[in-house]
Amino acid sequence: MAALVTEEFEYHNVNYQRRLVKCNKDLCKKCPHGPYWYAIVKIGSGKPVTRYVGKNLKSDTLKFYSENPEKVTTYETQS
């Protein structure tokens, strides 16, 4: 199991997923970890790009990525 999606929705052409993720350490007794939120955007016909958002999904984060979907594909973040 790489990731288990526990919640998913779309907001202004950006998909959001809450995932439980496995760390792949053999002796880890806390797996899966999370849940963590991810933003997923597909620019043109290319492969979807996933960006870690955080443990909590805030309304200002939704607004930021919906107004700036290209920021999902870069390392620039909201200030």
Secondary structure as UniProt FT lines:
FT   STRAND          3..11
FT   TURN            12..13
FT   STRAND          14..21
FT   TURN            26..27
FT   STRAND          33..41
FT   TURN            44..45
FT   STRAND          49..54
FT   HELIX           59..67
FT   HELIX           69..73
//
